[in-house]
Amino acid sequence: MFVSFEGGDGSGKSTQAALLAQWFESRERDVLLTREPGGTPIGERIRAILLDPDFGEMAPITEMLLYAAARAQLAHEVIAPALAAGKTVISDRWLDSSLVYQGVARGLGRAVAEVNRHATEGLMPDITFLLDVDPVVGLARARHDGTLAAAALSDTPGHDRIEAEGLAWHQAVREGFLALARKHPERIAVIDASGSPDEVHERVIRLYGEHAGDAGRKA
Protein backbone atom coordinates (compact mmCIF):
# COMPACT_ATOMS: atom_id res chain seq x y z
CA MET A 1 0.00 0.00 0.00
CA PHE A 2 1.10 3.53 -0.82
CA VAL A 3 -0.12 6.24 1.60
CA SER A 4 0.57 9.95 1.31
CA PHE A 5 -0.01 12.92 3.60
CA GLU A 6 -0.83 16.32 2.12
CA GLY A 7 -1.72 19.75 3.41
CA GLY A 8 -0.41 23.24 3.84
CA ASP A 9 2.71 24.19 5.73
CA GLY A 10 2.38 23.41 9.44
CA SER A 11 -0.62 21.12 9.02
CA GLY A 12 1.23 18.28 10.75
CA LYS A 13 2.02 16.00 7.82
CA SER A 14 5.44 14.87 9.01
CA THR A 15 4.22 14.16 12.53
CA GLN A 16 1.17 12.23 11.34
CA ALA A 17 3.17 10.26 8.77
CA ALA A 18 5.57 9.20 11.55
CA LEU A 19 2.71 8.27 13.89
CA LEU A 20 1.03 6.18 11.20
CA ALA A 21 4.32 4.41 10.46
CA GLN A 22 4.65 3.57 14.16
CA TRP A 23 1.05 2.33 14.20
CA PHE A 24 1.71 0.02 11.23
CA GLU A 25 4.97 -1.23 12.75
CA SER A 26 3.17 -2.08 16.00
CA ARG A 27 1.02 -4.38 13.86
CA GLU A 28 4.10 -5.99 12.30
CA ARG A 29 3.79 -4.30 8.94
CA ASP A 30 6.96 -3.68 6.94
CA VAL A 31 6.87 0.10 6.55
CA LEU A 32 8.97 2.63 4.66
CA LEU A 33 8.60 6.27 5.73
CA THR A 34 9.85 8.89 3.29
CA ARG A 35 9.30 12.47 2.23
CA GLU A 36 9.45 14.69 -0.80
CA PRO A 37 11.14 16.65 -1.97
CA GLY A 38 13.86 14.45 -0.56
CA GLY A 39 14.02 10.81 0.44
CA THR A 40 17.16 10.13 -1.63
CA PRO A 41 20.64 11.71 -1.63
CA ILE A 42 19.83 13.50 -4.88
CA GLY A 43 16.40 14.53 -3.66
CA GLU A 44 17.78 15.96 -0.43
CA ARG A 45 20.22 18.14 -2.38
CA ILE A 46 17.33 19.41 -4.50
CA ARG A 47 15.25 19.98 -1.34
CA ALA A 48 17.96 22.22 0.10
CA ILE A 49 17.84 24.39 -3.02
CA LEU A 50 14.04 24.54 -3.12
CA LEU A 51 13.65 25.61 0.50
CA ASP A 52 16.61 27.97 0.73
CA PRO A 53 15.22 31.45 1.55
CA ASP A 54 18.19 33.00 -0.30
CA PHE A 55 16.68 31.80 -3.60
CA GLY A 56 13.63 34.03 -3.58
CA GLU A 57 14.18 34.87 -7.26
CA MET A 58 13.48 31.25 -8.33
CA ALA A 59 11.14 31.18 -11.34
CA PRO A 60 7.92 29.14 -10.94
CA ILE A 61 8.88 26.88 -13.86
CA THR A 62 12.26 26.20 -12.24
CA GLU A 63 10.54 25.33 -8.98
CA MET A 64 8.15 22.97 -10.75
CA LEU A 65 10.94 21.15 -12.58
CA LEU A 66 13.08 20.79 -9.45
CA TYR A 67 10.18 19.27 -7.50
CA ALA A 68 9.49 16.90 -10.41
CA ALA A 69 13.17 15.89 -10.59
CA ALA A 70 13.28 15.06 -6.87
CA ARG A 71 10.01 13.13 -7.20
CA ALA A 72 11.28 11.16 -10.18
CA GLN A 73 14.35 10.04 -8.26
CA LEU A 74 12.28 9.08 -5.22
CA ALA A 75 9.84 7.07 -7.33
CA HIS A 76 12.61 5.24 -9.18
CA GLU A 77 15.07 4.68 -6.35
CA VAL A 78 12.82 4.17 -3.32
CA ILE A 79 9.06 3.92 -3.70
CA ALA A 80 8.68 1.58 -6.67
CA PRO A 81 11.20 -0.96 -5.30
CA ALA A 82 9.63 -0.84 -1.83
CA LEU A 83 6.14 -1.47 -3.16
CA ALA A 84 7.46 -4.30 -5.35
CA ALA A 85 8.97 -5.83 -2.20
CA GLY A 86 5.58 -5.78 -0.47
CA LYS A 87 6.25 -2.86 1.85
CA THR A 88 3.77 -0.23 2.95
CA VAL A 89 5.11 3.16 1.84
CA ILE A 90 4.13 6.35 3.68
CA SER A 91 5.21 9.60 2.06
CA ASP A 92 5.12 13.10 3.50
CA ARG A 93 3.80 14.75 0.29
CA TRP A 94 3.52 13.47 -3.26
CA LEU A 95 2.20 14.71 -6.60
CA ASP A 96 -0.83 16.49 -5.12
CA SER A 97 1.51 19.04 -3.57
CA SER A 98 2.85 20.11 -6.95
CA LEU A 99 -0.62 20.19 -8.49
CA VAL A 100 -1.57 22.69 -5.79
CA TYR A 101 1.59 24.63 -4.95
CA GLN A 102 2.87 25.01 -8.50
CA GLY A 103 -0.27 24.33 -10.54
CA VAL A 104 -2.69 26.49 -8.53
CA ALA A 105 -0.71 28.87 -6.31
CA ARG A 106 2.03 29.50 -8.91
CA GLY A 107 -0.45 29.51 -11.81
CA LEU A 108 1.26 26.84 -13.93
CA GLY A 109 -1.92 24.85 -14.44
CA ARG A 110 -1.92 21.69 -16.53
CA ALA A 111 1.80 21.81 -17.25
CA VAL A 112 2.43 20.42 -13.76
CA ALA A 113 0.38 17.28 -14.37
CA GLU A 114 2.06 16.69 -17.74
CA VAL A 115 5.61 16.97 -16.39
CA ASN A 116 4.83 14.80 -13.37
CA ARG A 117 3.17 12.12 -15.47
CA HIS A 118 6.71 11.14 -16.41
CA ALA A 119 8.28 11.88 -13.04
CA THR A 120 5.99 9.63 -10.99
CA GLU A 121 6.21 6.57 -13.25
CA GLY A 122 2.45 6.30 -12.77
CA LEU A 123 2.73 5.88 -9.00
CA MET A 124 -0.24 7.30 -7.12
CA PRO A 125 -1.20 6.68 -3.48
CA ASP A 126 -3.93 4.22 -2.56
CA ILE A 127 -5.08 6.76 0.02
CA THR A 128 -4.11 10.36 0.69
CA PHE A 129 -4.77 12.04 4.01
CA LEU A 130 -5.30 15.76 3.49
CA LEU A 131 -4.66 17.53 6.78
CA ASP A 132 -6.72 20.69 6.69
CA VAL A 133 -5.97 23.64 8.95
CA ASP A 134 -6.34 27.41 8.78
CA PRO A 135 -3.10 28.79 7.24
CA VAL A 136 -2.75 31.24 10.12
CA VAL A 137 -2.55 28.30 12.53
CA GLY A 138 -0.41 26.21 10.19
CA LEU A 139 2.21 28.89 9.61
CA ALA A 140 2.48 29.54 13.35
CA ARG A 141 3.14 25.84 13.85
CA ALA A 142 5.63 25.61 10.99
CA ARG A 143 7.71 28.45 12.35
CA HIS A 144 7.82 27.25 15.93
CA ASP A 145 7.33 23.46 15.87
CA GLY A 146 9.33 20.30 15.16
CA THR A 147 9.39 17.44 17.71
CA LEU A 148 8.36 14.11 16.21
CA ALA A 149 8.67 15.34 12.63
CA ALA A 150 12.27 16.38 13.19
CA ALA A 151 13.14 13.10 14.87
CA ALA A 152 11.51 11.03 12.13
CA LEU A 153 12.76 12.85 9.06
CA SER A 154 15.65 15.05 10.27
CA ASP A 155 13.64 18.13 9.39
CA THR A 156 14.63 21.50 10.79
CA PRO A 157 11.69 23.76 11.65
CA GLY A 158 12.07 27.31 10.55
CA HIS A 159 11.35 29.98 8.02
CA ASP A 160 12.01 28.39 4.61
CA ARG A 161 11.35 29.84 1.16
CA ILE A 162 7.84 28.39 0.90
CA GLU A 163 6.78 29.27 4.44
CA ALA A 164 7.86 32.84 3.77
CA GLU A 165 5.14 33.36 1.14
CA GLY A 166 2.27 35.67 2.11
CA LEU A 167 -0.90 34.57 3.87
CA ALA A 168 -3.06 35.01 0.75
CA TRP A 169 -0.77 32.64 -1.12
CA HIS A 170 -1.09 30.00 1.59
CA GLN A 171 -4.87 30.45 1.59
CA ALA A 172 -4.84 29.74 -2.15
CA VAL A 173 -2.89 26.56 -1.39
CA ARG A 174 -5.53 25.48 1.12
CA GLU A 175 -8.37 26.08 -1.33
CA GLY A 176 -6.44 24.22 -4.01
CA PHE A 177 -6.09 21.15 -1.82
CA LEU A 178 -9.78 21.18 -0.87
CA ALA A 179 -10.76 21.47 -4.54
CA LEU A 180 -8.53 18.50 -5.35
CA ALA A 181 -10.18 16.49 -2.56
CA ARG A 182 -13.62 17.25 -3.99
CA LYS A 183 -12.39 16.02 -7.37
CA HIS A 184 -10.95 12.76 -5.99
CA PRO A 185 -13.08 11.75 -2.97
CA GLU A 186 -12.35 8.06 -3.57
CA ARG A 187 -8.68 8.62 -2.75
CA ILE A 188 -8.35 11.82 -0.72
CA ALA A 189 -9.66 11.84 2.85
CA VAL A 190 -9.92 15.30 4.39
CA ILE A 191 -9.01 15.43 8.08
CA ASP A 192 -9.47 18.30 10.51
CA ALA A 193 -5.86 18.93 11.57
CA SER A 194 -6.71 21.15 14.51
CA GLY A 195 -6.21 19.71 17.97
CA SER A 196 -3.36 17.71 19.44
CA PRO A 197 -1.23 15.29 17.39
CA ASP A 198 -2.86 12.35 19.20
CA GLU A 199 -6.35 13.60 18.39
CA VAL A 200 -5.47 14.01 14.72
CA HIS A 201 -3.82 10.58 14.69
CA GLU A 202 -7.05 9.02 15.94
CA ARG A 203 -8.90 10.65 13.05
CA VAL A 204 -6.32 9.28 10.61
CA ILE A 205 -6.68 5.73 11.97
CA ARG A 206 -10.47 5.92 11.84
CA LEU A 207 -10.50 7.05 8.23
CA TYR A 208 -7.82 4.53 7.30
CA GLY A 209 -10.06 1.79 8.73
CA GLU A 210 -13.00 3.05 6.70
CA HIS A 211 -10.88 3.14 3.54
CA ALA A 212 -9.50 -0.35 4.13
CA GLY A 213 -13.01 -1.63 4.72
CA ASP A 214 -14.26 -0.09 1.50
CA ALA A 215 -11.34 -1.60 -0.42
CA GLY A 216 -12.12 -5.03 1.01
CA ARG A 217 -15.78 -4.79 0.05
CA LYS A 218 -14.88 -3.69 -3.49
CA ALA A 219 -12.44 -6.61 -3.80
Summary of the structure (lengths in Angstrom):
residues: 219
radius of gyration: 16.2
end to end distance: 14.6
largest distance: 50.8
contacts: 722
relative contact order: 0.20
helix: 59%
strand: 12%
